[in-house]
Amino acid sequence: MKRARPALAGVIAGAVTLGVAELVAGFMVRAGLSSGTPSPVVAVGGAFVDRTPPWLKNVAVSSFGTHDKVALFVGIAAVLTALCAVLGAVGATRRTAGLVGFVVLGAVGAAAVLSRPHAAPLDVLPTFAGVLAGLWALNTLWGLNARAEEAGAESRGFERRRLLVGGAGLAAVAATAGALGRAVGGAGSSAAAARAKVAVPPVANPVTVPAAADLKLPGITPYVVPNVDFYRIDTALVVPQVDTAGWKLRVHGLVGEEVTITWDELLAKPMKQALVTLTCVSNEVGGDLAGNAVWTGWPIRELLAMARPDPTADMVLSTSVDGFTAGTPLTALTDERNALLAVAMNGEPLPVEHGFPVRMVVPGLYGYVSATKWVVDLKVTRFADDVGYWTPRGWSAKGPVKTESRIDVPRSGDQVKAGRVAVAGVAWAQHRGIDTVEVRIDDGPWQTARLAAEPTIDSWRQWVLEWDAPKGNHRITVRATDADGQVQTQQEAPPEPDGATGWHSITVTVA
């Protein structure tokens, strides 16, 4: 118990530090005093993501999927709790060492804050304020604990109650300050209010999904994925809140003329709708980090035509409001494909977490080199001169989508009844299209599946095979062939550096 109480004091002091820091950061954001990341927790998380090697990123995505950011914050909280507990325990007997260690933790947080995009010296103010509050809390709790330890038998109970009440009170202050900081910071308020006022602009030729494109089989992924179910993988630990009133997109670099377009100017452009399947490069074989939607936006090629790219340029470096960058081949943005500055998704204004007010949608490329959300800058450049966010972190500079197929139903491990069983799923080869899907049962011959209609080569295609399933345990495998005649490779490879490969297989029991 002698060590437990000081350790708990360290944990509570750490919570006070973060709570006060979040409160000050919230006021700074609300007052418009920061364009960086004043929250030390978010800054540390962002700095960690920036330094994450490809293998660890894949482990996180494969283990936690779209909950990877929650897992990261939980991990940060666990590490900070352990460190603060150690410092609290050490400081009970070596107070100077404990205090210095606490200051060092604060310095790490301040360094992380200053490392974030658009950071300014004032952004470290919340961290400093939090550290000062934490040091005061730590000293206070150490003092209460010392008095409880030194008290005589007649007053020991009273001193321990004082320690308990003091610790509980500081913990409550920490929680309240943190929650109030998030509320004051207006997380979501400005973007949500702006989004609520947006009317999706009309298009001359709206997309109509033919009934034959969706097999509507139980368990199969819908041809058009609802916004609420669409996967989200990005580097933003806190979703950027962008108001349409201040949004603008700048095109510069190797261009004949720099162009800047505002929100109102963008909405006045002739809009286009397109069915496009987006895929994350971190998607494992058979994974669910892919989704199809109807996107509404203005073709990027028309914006670039206004800027007149230099003939020597071969890449466009797009930048998000939070500093993320993606390097996209210039040809993919200027050819006939439906590369859009998207403002709407499935008939609604872009959800905030999917890039409101404007994001890029580019068929045929993995998202890490093309699908920049909250986009605010396009630099026309060369691959020899610039790199996107993930390229120096071990991923390839160009990310063409590979031909893939997935079994949605039955699920691996399912038990099904003997007789006719629908084996079904989706296959994709964006901007090439799917020509054939084949299914193999155990080591038997490949059987050609029935394909749903293909309204566009830029989106995935559903398929189904009616299988006369005999009793026993069976392995089901699928492969696809794209419209260029390339058969999906059997060779297994992890997502890094340019997308996973292999055939998706499942096992089922037929009873």
C-alpha positions as a printed NumPy array, in Angstrom:
array([[  0.   ,   0.   ,   0.   ],
       [  2.882,   2.38 ,   0.657],
       [  3.823,   2.258,  -3.025],
       [  0.262,   2.005,  -4.351],
       [ -0.924,   5.366,  -3.027],
       [  1.969,   7.412,  -4.512],
       [  1.593,   5.523,  -7.798],
       [ -2.1  ,   6.405,  -7.843],
       [ -1.128,  10.01 ,  -7.103],
       [  1.028,   9.966, -10.235],
       [ -1.849,   8.625, -12.328],
       [ -4.245,  11.278, -11.009],
       [ -1.672,  14.014, -11.607],
       [ -1.256,  12.759, -15.173],
       [ -5.026,  12.918, -15.654],
       [ -5.057,  16.489, -14.315],
       [ -2.281,  17.396, -16.768],
       [ -4.224,  16.076, -19.732],
       [ -7.544,  17.475, -18.547],
       [ -6.204,  21.002, -18.119],
       [ -4.287,  20.769, -21.409],
       [ -7.458,  19.731, -23.25 ],
       [ -9.389,  22.57 , -21.609],
       [ -6.854,  25.221, -22.651],
       [ -6.544,  23.678, -26.121],
       [-10.313,  23.805, -26.513],
       [-10.428,  27.504, -25.664],
       [ -7.588,  28.185, -28.093],
       [ -9.356,  26.37 , -30.917],
       [-12.655,  28.113, -30.182],
       [-10.917,  31.509, -30.137],
       [ -9.104,  30.794, -33.387],
       [ -5.705,  31.061, -31.721],
       [ -4.384,  27.797, -33.154],
       [ -4.238,  26.3  , -36.621],
       [ -2.068,  23.398, -35.483],
       [ -2.677,  20.613, -32.951],
       [ -2.621,  22.141, -29.445],
       [ -3.85 ,  18.933, -27.776],
       [ -0.762,  17.013, -26.575],
       [ -2.595,  13.671, -26.694],
       [ -3.642,  14.128, -30.304],
       [ -0.202,  15.497, -31.178],
       [  1.582,  12.512, -29.626],
       [ -0.763,  10.167, -31.455],
       [ -0.155,  11.962, -34.744],
       [  3.607,  11.889, -34.25 ],
       [  3.406,   8.165, -33.53 ],
       [  1.396,   7.536, -36.708],
       [  3.941,   9.535, -38.705],
       [  6.688,   7.235, -37.51 ],
       [  4.784,   3.98 , -37.793],
       [  6.567,   1.443, -40.038],
       [  4.45 ,  -0.327, -42.674],
       [  4.406,  -3.655, -40.842],
       [  3.058,  -2.074, -37.656],
       [  0.435,  -0.115, -39.599],
       [ -0.744,  -3.365, -41.16 ],
       [ -0.878,  -5.082, -37.789],
       [ -3.023,  -2.247, -36.425],
       [ -5.381,  -2.176, -39.403],
       [ -5.702,  -5.956, -39.646],
       [ -6.265,  -6.27 , -35.885],
       [ -8.549,  -3.307, -35.274],
       [ -9.806,  -2.314, -38.742],
       [-11.631,   1.002, -38.684],
       [-11.188,   1.107, -34.89 ],
       [ -7.426,   1.551, -35.236],
       [ -7.543,   5.125, -33.927],
       [ -9.477,   4.111, -30.824],
       [ -6.903,   1.386, -30.234],
       [ -4.096,   3.926, -30.583],
       [ -5.639,   6.283, -28.022],
       [ -6.208,   3.374, -25.633],
       [ -2.578,   2.376, -26.082],
       [ -1.365,   5.922, -25.437],
       [ -3.538,   6.101, -22.315],
       [ -2.146,   2.787, -21.044],
       [  1.47 ,   3.861, -21.576],
       [  0.92 ,   7.268, -19.953],
       [ -0.857,   5.657, -17.014],
       [  2.041,   3.271, -16.452],
       [  4.659,   6.022, -16.743],
       [  2.774,   8.343, -14.402],
       [  2.332,   5.531, -11.895],
       [  6.082,   4.851, -11.924],
       [  6.893,   8.551, -11.522],
       [  4.397,   8.84 ,  -8.688],
       [  5.909,   5.87 ,  -6.873],
       [  9.487,   7.064,  -7.399],
       [  8.661,  10.588,  -6.264],
       [  7.34 ,   9.397,  -2.926],
       [ 10.928,   8.827,  -1.785],
       [ 12.869,  10.845,  -4.396],
       [ 10.667,  13.834,  -5.025],
       [ 13.057,  15.686,  -7.335],
       [ 13.432,  12.652,  -9.615],
       [  9.669,  12.266,  -9.848],
       [  9.117,  15.93 , -10.664],
       [ 11.871,  15.983, -13.289],
       [ 10.424,  12.879, -14.906],
       [  7.026,  14.531, -15.043],
       [  8.52 ,  17.602, -16.71 ],
       [ 10.286,  15.387, -19.245],
       [  6.958,  13.79 , -20.172],
       [  5.542,  17.267, -20.652],
       [  8.493,  18.2  , -22.872],
       [  7.811,  15.157, -25.051],
       [  4.227,  16.312, -25.434],
       [  5.332,  19.847, -26.31 ],
       [  7.778,  18.513, -28.902],
       [  4.989,  16.468, -30.459],
       [  2.757,  19.54 , -30.61 ],
       [  5.446,  21.537, -32.392],
       [  6.018,  18.703, -34.872],
       [  2.462,  18.818, -36.221],
       [  1.493,  20.606, -39.452],
       [  0.773,  24.341, -39.119],
       [  2.191,  24.374, -35.565],
       [  3.077,  27.693, -33.907],
       [  4.921,  28.372, -30.631],
       [  1.665,  29.339, -28.93 ],
       [  0.363,  25.79 , -29.476],
       [  2.52 ,  24.507, -26.599],
       [  0.635,  26.703, -24.098],
       [ -1.946,  23.974, -23.262],
       [  0.846,  21.473, -22.576],
       [  2.707,  23.879, -20.285],
       [ -0.496,  24.779, -18.449],
       [ -1.312,  21.108, -18.037],
       [  2.167,  20.241, -16.733],
       [  2.033,  23.039, -14.16 ],
       [ -1.373,  21.847, -12.968],
       [ -0.109,  18.28 , -12.866],
       [  2.961,  19.182, -10.839],
       [  0.781,  21.026,  -8.335],
       [ -1.579,  18.041,  -8.099],
       [  1.336,  15.64 ,  -7.681],
       [  2.917,  17.692,  -4.916],
       [ -0.437,  18.053,  -3.183],
       [ -1.157,  14.319,  -3.245],
       [  2.371,  13.416,  -2.167],
       [  1.96 ,  15.805,   0.761],
       [ -1.365,  14.301,   1.787],
       [  0.101,  10.806,   1.532],
       [  3.132,  11.763,   3.613],
       [  0.904,  13.164,   6.343],
       [ -1.187,  10.004,   6.298],
       [  1.948,   7.863,   6.661],
       [  3.388,   9.979,   9.458],
       [  0.167,  10.46 ,  11.398],
       [ -0.333,   8.798,  14.697],
       [ -2.864,   6.042,  15.207],
       [ -5.536,   8.482,  16.405],
       [ -5.414,  10.688,  13.267],
       [ -4.238,   8.247,  10.585],
       [ -7.783,   7.431,   9.472],
       [ -8.63 ,  11.115,   9.085],
       [ -5.495,  11.824,   7.009],
       [ -6.14 ,   8.866,   4.76 ],
       [ -9.695,  10.055,   4.189],
       [ -8.294,  13.47 ,   3.275],
       [ -6.011,  11.754,   0.759],
       [ -8.917,   9.765,  -0.677],
       [-11.176,  12.805,  -0.963],
       [ -8.383,  14.92 ,  -2.436],
       [ -7.516,  12.284,  -4.998],
       [-11.152,  11.759,  -5.983],
       [-11.679,  15.505,  -6.255],
       [ -8.664,  15.979,  -8.51 ],
       [ -9.723,  13.035, -10.656],
       [-13.155,  14.616, -11.061],
       [-11.563,  17.943, -11.965],
       [ -9.414,  16.198, -14.576],
       [-12.391,  14.44 , -16.174],
       [-14.512,  17.592, -16.155],
       [-11.739,  19.738, -17.615],
       [-11.08 ,  17.235, -20.386],
       [-14.744,  16.912, -21.335],
       [-15.253,  20.674, -21.175],
       [-12.19 ,  21.201, -23.342],
       [-13.571,  18.934, -26.055],
       [-16.94 ,  20.689, -25.845],
       [-15.482,  24.206, -25.881],
       [-13.284,  23.259, -28.808],
       [-16.48 ,  22.764, -30.749],
       [-15.583,  19.295, -32.016],
       [-17.833,  18.918, -35.026],
       [-19.977,  21.989, -34.494],
       [-18.708,  24.219, -37.302],
       [-18.42 ,  21.48 , -39.899],
       [-21.752,  19.915, -38.94 ],
       [-23.503,  23.286, -39.103],
       [-21.972,  24.028, -42.502],
       [-22.848,  20.559, -43.803],
       [-26.455,  20.952, -42.697],
       [-26.778,  23.986, -44.978],
       [-25.369,  22.268, -48.069],
       [-27.731,  21.254, -50.834],
       [-26.278,  18.595, -53.116],
       [-25.862,  20.275, -56.515],
       [-27.828,  18.841, -59.446],
       [-26.139,  16.85 , -62.195],
       [-27.05 ,  16.633, -65.854],
       [-26.87 ,  12.835, -66.021],
       [-27.446,  11.327, -62.582],
       [-26.283,   7.777, -61.954],
       [-28.955,   5.115, -61.995],
       [-27.856,   1.774, -60.597],
       [-29.515,  -0.99 , -62.642],
       [-31.348,  -3.592, -60.615],
       [-29.225,  -6.311, -62.205],
       [-26.074,  -4.859, -60.584],
       [-27.158,  -5.929, -57.091],
       [-27.875,  -9.621, -56.551],
       [-29.483,  -8.778, -53.182],
       [-28.471, -12.122, -51.703],
       [-28.586, -12.476, -47.907],
       [-25.156, -11.764, -46.481],
       [-23.58 , -10.24 , -49.582],
       [-22.193,  -6.711, -49.384],
       [-24.657,  -4.248, -50.977],
       [-23.595,  -3.021, -54.387],
       [-23.756,   0.566, -53.072],
       [-22.512,   0.721, -49.494],
       [-24.466,   3.089, -47.196],
       [-22.427,   6.013, -45.889],
       [-22.698,   4.833, -42.302],
       [-21.15 ,   1.47 , -43.219],
       [-18.415,   2.767, -45.532],
       [-14.927,   1.987, -44.264],
       [-12.723,   4.788, -42.96 ],
       [ -8.932,   4.562, -42.887],
       [ -6.837,   7.743, -42.723],
       [ -4.149,   9.404, -40.616],
       [ -6.459,  11.926, -38.913],
       [ -6.784,  11.003, -35.243],
       [ -9.319,  13.796, -34.777],
       [-11.581,  14.413, -37.754],
       [-10.754,  17.831, -39.268],
       [-13.578,  20.347, -38.971],
       [-13.679,  22.461, -42.116],
       [-16.246,  25.203, -42.686],
       [-17.282,  25.789, -46.283],
       [-17.066,  29.546, -45.694],
       [-13.294,  29.461, -45.478],
       [-12.538,  26.528, -47.76 ],
       [-10.545,  27.056, -50.925],
       [ -8.404,  24.882, -53.175],
       [ -5.145,  26.135, -54.633],
       [ -3.515,  24.675, -57.764],
       [  0.119,  25.635, -58.251],
       [  3.569,  24.275, -59.07 ],
       [  4.499,  23.37 , -62.636],
       [  1.544,  25.17 , -64.173],
       [  1.024,  27.919, -66.698],
       [ -1.268,  29.746, -64.289],
       [ -2.014,  29.313, -60.607],
       [ -5.679,  28.744, -59.844],
       [ -7.612,  29.113, -56.593],
       [-11.218,  28.   , -56.356],
       [-13.639,  28.692, -53.485],
       [-16.541,  26.599, -52.247],
       [-19.162,  28.703, -53.996],
       [-17.18 ,  28.643, -57.222],
       [-16.846,  24.857, -57.031],
       [-20.569,  24.324, -56.48 ],
       [-21.297,  26.502, -59.514],
       [-19.355,  24.138, -61.78 ],
       [-21.158,  21.495, -63.877],
       [-21.244,  18.493, -61.58 ],
       [-20.91 ,  14.836, -62.528],
       [-21.939,  11.642, -60.762],
       [-19.886,   8.462, -60.847],
       [-19.974,   4.988, -59.345],
       [-16.499,   4.392, -57.936],
       [-15.16 ,   1.708, -55.607],
       [-12.471,   2.899, -53.215],
       [ -9.943,   0.475, -51.746],
       [ -7.378,   0.87 , -48.973],
       [ -3.895,  -0.455, -49.718],
       [ -3.877,  -1.988, -46.228],
       [ -6.748,  -4.292, -47.158],
       [ -5.826,  -7.917, -46.587],
       [ -6.957, -10.604, -49.035],
       [-10.641, -11.1  , -48.228],
       [-10.698,  -7.909, -46.149],
       [-13.501,  -5.355, -45.922],
       [-11.525,  -2.124, -46.486],
       [-13.243,  -1.496, -49.8  ],
       [-16.541,   0.182, -50.59 ],
       [-18.623,   1.342, -53.528],
       [-20.56 ,   4.619, -53.608],
       [-22.149,   7.169, -55.916],
       [-19.959,  10.254, -55.823],
       [-20.945,  13.734, -56.977],
       [-18.265,  16.234, -57.921],
       [-16.415,  18.231, -60.518],
       [-13.876,  16.427, -62.726],
       [-10.345,  17.212, -61.568],
       [ -9.14 ,  17.258, -65.172],
       [-11.203,  20.385, -65.795],
       [ -9.602,  22.209, -62.878],
       [ -6.139,  21.161, -63.998],
       [ -6.901,  22.283, -67.543],
       [ -7.454,  25.78 , -66.16 ],
       [ -3.964,  25.678, -64.623],
       [ -2.278,  24.221, -67.755],
       [  0.249,  21.699, -66.324],
       [  3.779,  21.817, -67.69 ],
       [  4.599,  18.965, -70.126],
       [  7.403,  17.818, -67.816],
       [  5.049,  17.284, -64.863],
       [  3.944,  13.724, -64.057],
       [  2.476,  13.964, -60.54 ],
       [  0.006,  15.987, -58.496],
       [  0.751,  16.257, -54.789],
       [ -2.557,  16.769, -52.982],
       [ -2.61 ,  18.064, -49.425],
       [ -5.28 ,  17.741, -46.76 ],
       [ -6.082,  20.479, -44.269],
       [ -4.373,  18.318, -41.617],
       [ -1.131,  18.066, -43.593],
       [ -1.559,  14.604, -45.142],
       [ -0.254,  14.358, -48.704],
       [ -0.757,  11.956, -51.602],
       [  1.16 ,  11.749, -54.857],
       [ -1.13 ,  10.898, -57.783],
       [ -0.002,  10.25 , -61.362],
       [ -0.99 ,  13.273, -63.426],
       [ -2.377,  11.024, -66.158],
       [ -4.903,   9.492, -63.734],
       [ -6.287,  12.973, -63.089],
       [ -6.384,  14.153, -66.69 ],
       [ -7.563,  11.102, -68.661],
       [-11.164,  10.07 , -69.272],
       [-11.727,   8.357, -65.913],
       [-14.069,   9.902, -63.36 ],
       [-11.47 ,  11.488, -61.068],
       [-13.562,  13.932, -59.046],
       [-13.398,  16.701, -56.503],
       [-16.273,  15.058, -54.673],
       [-18.743,  17.089, -52.623],
       [-21.42 ,  14.428, -52.106],
       [-21.599,  10.709, -51.343],
       [-24.654,   8.596, -52.118],
       [-26.814,  11.671, -52.604],
       [-25.793,  13.401, -49.369],
       [-23.145,  16.028, -48.621],
       [-19.897,  14.282, -47.778],
       [-19.914,  12.996, -44.194],
       [-17.39 ,  14.938, -42.116],
       [-15.339,  11.802, -41.47 ],
       [-15.204,  11.097, -45.198],
       [-13.742,  14.463, -46.151],
       [-16.375,  17.211, -45.924],
       [-16.48 ,  19.579, -47.646],
       [-14.311,  18.26 , -50.511],
       [-12.269,  15.122, -51.133],
       [-10.619,  13.443, -54.096],
       [-12.018,  10.269, -55.667],
       [ -9.826,   8.602, -58.301],
       [-10.772,   5.232, -59.841],
       [ -8.078,   2.6  , -60.231],
       [ -5.69 ,   3.77 , -57.492],
       [ -5.426,   2.834, -53.839],
       [ -6.543,   5.584, -51.496],
       [ -3.107,   6.354, -50.086],
       [ -2.003,   7.834, -53.425],
       [ -5.258,   9.41 , -54.542],
       [ -8.214,   9.733, -52.186],
       [ -7.161,  12.799, -50.179],
       [ -9.894,  13.957, -47.806],
       [-10.423,  17.559, -46.691],
       [ -8.281,  18.558, -49.687],
       [ -7.033,  22.157, -49.852],
       [ -3.982,  22.11 , -52.128],
       [ -2.882,  20.581, -55.451],
       [  0.749,  20.95 , -56.44 ],
       [  1.583,  19.937, -60.008],
       [  5.057,  18.438, -59.798],
       [  7.206,  15.386, -60.608],
       [  7.697,  12.075, -58.827],
       [ 11.424,  12.837, -58.952],
       [ 10.917,  16.008, -56.914],
       [  8.119,  15.284, -54.407],
       [  6.737,  12.373, -52.408],
       [  3.412,  11.711, -50.727],
       [  2.992,  10.943, -47.022],
       [  3.358,   7.154, -47.228],
       [  6.139,   6.848, -49.824],
       [  9.08 ,   7.649, -47.485],
       [  7.475,   5.282, -44.979],
       [  8.036,   2.251, -47.186],
       [  5.067,   2.25 , -49.556],
       [  5.368,   2.464, -53.33 ],
       [  5.022,   5.834, -55.022],
       [  2.311,   4.634, -57.398],
       [ -0.561,   2.466, -56.206],
       [ -2.62 ,   0.922, -59.016],
       [ -5.381,  -1.291, -57.633],
       [ -4.803,  -5.015, -58.089],
       [ -7.451,  -7.457, -59.25 ],
       [ -9.113,  -8.895, -56.149],
       [-12.094, -11.045, -55.22 ],
       [-13.765, -11.853, -51.929],
       [-16.245, -14.4  , -50.605],
       [-18.938, -12.679, -48.529],
       [-21.283, -15.615, -48.   ],
       [-21.007, -18.097, -46.442],
       [-18.551, -16.844, -43.873],
       [-15.485, -18.846, -42.988],
       [-16.343, -21.288, -40.214],
       [-20.073, -21.297, -41.007],
       [-22.144, -24.466, -40.866],
       [-24.557, -24.807, -43.79 ],
       [-27.144, -27.358, -44.781],
       [-26.424, -29.914, -47.473],
       [-27.962, -29.09 , -50.828],
       [-28.022, -25.931, -52.889],
       [-25.852, -23.22 , -51.29 ],
       [-25.239, -19.752, -52.717],
       [-21.547, -18.879, -52.618],
       [-21.316, -15.161, -53.369],
       [-19.212, -12.071, -52.995],
       [-17.611,  -9.158, -54.828],
       [-14.638,  -8.701, -57.153],
       [-12.916,  -5.532, -58.295],
       [-10.329,  -4.252, -60.745],
       [-11.126,  -0.546, -60.848],
       [-10.781,   1.147, -64.233],
       [-10.272,  -2.224, -65.922],
       [-13.396,  -4.076, -64.927],
       [-14.091,  -7.704, -64.027],
       [-14.519, -10.224, -66.842],
       [-14.734, -13.548, -64.993],
       [-14.996, -14.904, -61.457],
       [-14.237, -18.563, -60.756],
       [-14.824, -20.674, -57.656],
       [-13.121, -23.89 , -56.633],
       [-14.422, -26.362, -54.067],
       [-11.597, -28.185, -52.303],
       [ -9.206, -29.387, -55.037],
       [-11.881, -29.635, -57.701],
       [-12.071, -27.812, -61.02 ],
       [-12.65 , -24.079, -61.303],
       [-16.31 , -23.262, -61.863],
       [-17.457, -20.032, -63.515],
       [-19.666, -17.889, -61.268],
       [-22.617, -15.868, -62.504],
       [-21.838, -12.164, -62.59 ],
       [-24.166,  -9.31 , -61.768],
       [-24.383,  -6.426, -64.222],
       [-21.418,  -4.05 , -64.474],
       [-22.646,  -0.453, -64.865],
       [-19.07 ,   0.831, -64.889],
       [-15.568,  -0.593, -64.864],
       [-14.728,   1.784, -62.018],
       [-16.742,  -0.14 , -59.427],
       [-16.806,  -3.663, -58.096],
       [-18.942,  -6.49 , -59.406],
       [-21.042,  -8.972, -57.479],
       [-20.951, -12.681, -58.294],
       [-22.631, -15.911, -57.204],
       [-22.15 , -19.665, -57.675],
       [-24.948, -22.069, -56.855],
       [-23.176, -25.013, -55.198],
       [-24.658, -28.447, -54.581],
       [-22.964, -28.901, -51.235],
       [-22.293, -32.446, -49.986],
       [-21.847, -33.17 , -46.3  ],
       [-18.416, -32.71 , -44.783],
       [-15.786, -30.04 , -44.328],
       [-14.953, -28.049, -47.454],
       [-12.587, -25.336, -48.572],
       [-13.916, -22.715, -51.002],
       [-11.561, -20.516, -53.031],
       [-12.257, -17.646, -55.417],
       [-10.249, -15.851, -58.106],
       [-11.095, -13.176, -60.667],
       [ -9.936, -12.207, -64.131],
       [ -9.995,  -8.57 , -65.191],
       [-11.122,  -7.222, -68.553],
       [ -7.499,  -7.126, -69.739],
       [ -7.336, -10.901, -69.356],
       [ -5.09 , -10.842, -66.28 ],
       [ -5.927, -13.582, -63.799],
       [ -5.714, -12.689, -60.14 ],
       [ -2.392, -13.993, -58.867],
       [ -2.241, -16.874, -56.427],
       [  1.04 , -15.635, -54.971],
       [  0.478, -14.452, -51.445],
       [  1.941, -11.097, -50.434],
       [  1.228,  -8.683, -47.556],
       [ -0.239,  -5.223, -48.179],
       [  3.111,  -3.432, -48.077],
       [  4.482,  -1.988, -50.251],
       [  1.739,  -1.869, -52.905],
       [ -1.241,  -4.032, -51.957],
       [ -1.928,  -7.594, -50.808],
       [ -2.226, -10.483, -53.252],
       [ -3.461, -14.069, -53.122],
       [ -6.699, -15.99 , -53.441],
       [ -9.387, -15.672, -50.785],
       [-10.345, -19.021, -49.262],
       [-12.799, -20.022, -46.565],
       [-13.723, -23.264, -44.833],
       [-17.289, -24.391, -44.136],
       [-18.99 , -27.398, -42.608],
       [-21.898, -28.909, -44.512],
       [-24.276, -30.872, -42.286]])
